[in-house]
Amino acid sequence: MSVTFAQIAVDCADVQSQAAFWAEVFQTEVDAGSNQFMATVNRAATGGPAMMFLQVPEKPAGVKNRLHLDLGSSDWAADVDRIVALGAKREVEFTEYGTHWITLTDPEGNVFDLAEAH
């Protein structure tokens, strides 16, 4: 395959804060070489893509992001509480299609879901 999944890019105002939040979510560290304009998390991992945070001058448009992360947890309730304590906000909780999940927003308002992994 010539095309591979390299990273998930997140435009943001505060690169260091966003990178630190997501590093804590994944219980890892912000990668070395990061700065106020660009930071990465999980670049050396073999189990999934890295996240890259890029400083941009534009403010979010105030609409739901069309692409979002779907995360899973085997310790769902504890991880929801942990991630909210890091700065995420609870939006809405669902049980549909045989899955239970919560929609959250990160500190800059980006939507993501955390589902119970069975």
N, C-alpha and C positions, 0 to 999 in steps of 0.2 A: 504494500500500500504506500503510495507516495504522499498522501495527506495524513497527518497525524494531529491529535489534539494537543496543543502546546500549553495553553493557559486560558483562563477566564479573565478578561480585562474589565476593570471597574473604574469608570470615571468618577472622580470625587474632588471635594474641596480640600480636605485635610488628609493627605496621603498617609502620614504616620499614624494618625488616630484610627483610620479605617483598617490599615494593615495590622495594627495591634489588636483591634477588635476581632478580626477574622483569624489571626494567629491563635488567640485565646479560644475562639469557638472550636478550632481544630486541635487545640492543645499542643501547639508547636510554637515556633518563634518566627519573627520576621527575618527574612533572609539577609545575610551580610551584603553590603553594597547598596542597601536601600537609602534613599534620601528624601527630602521634602517634595520632590517632583515625581518620583517613581519608587515603588517598593513592591517586593514580591513575597509571597508566602508559599511554602511547600514546593519550591522549584526543584529540589533534589529528590522528591518523593517518587516512588515507582508505582504507587497505588492509585494515582489519580492526577488530574491536572493541577498545575499551580494557579494561584490567583495573582494578578498583577494590578496594582492600583496606580492610576495616573492622575496627576493634578490637572484639572481643566477649569477655565474661568467661568463657564456657563453654569447656571443654577439648574437643578432639575425642573422639568416642565410641570410637575405637579400631577402627572398621570401615572397610573400603575405601569411598572416596567413590563414589557411584553415578554421578556426572557428573564427567568429567575432560577435560582438554585433550588433543587429538591434534595434535602438531606434526610438521612435516616438515623435512628438511634435505637439501641437495644435497652437503654435506660431513659426512656422518653421524658417522664415527668421531671426527673432530676436534671436532665440536659436542658429542658425548657427553662426551668428555674435558673440554672447556671447561666444560660445565654441571655436571659432577661436581666440578670444581675450585672452582666457585662455591658449592658446598654441597649439591648434590643427591646422593641416594643411589641406586645401582643396585639394582633389585629383581629383574627377570627379563627375559630376552631371548627373542624369538620369531621364527620364520620360518613364516608361515602365510598362506594365501589369496594367495600371490604377493607378500607384503610382509614386509620385515624391519624389526623395531622393538624398542625397549627400553622397559620400564616403569621409571620413575624416581619418586622422591618429592622434593618441595621441602623446604627446611629445617624446615617445620612438619609434614611428613608427608603433604601432599596429593599424590595420585597423578597422574602425567601420562605420556604416551607420546611418544617421538620416533622417527619412521619415516624410513627412507631414501627420499628423493624421487628418482624416476628421470626 
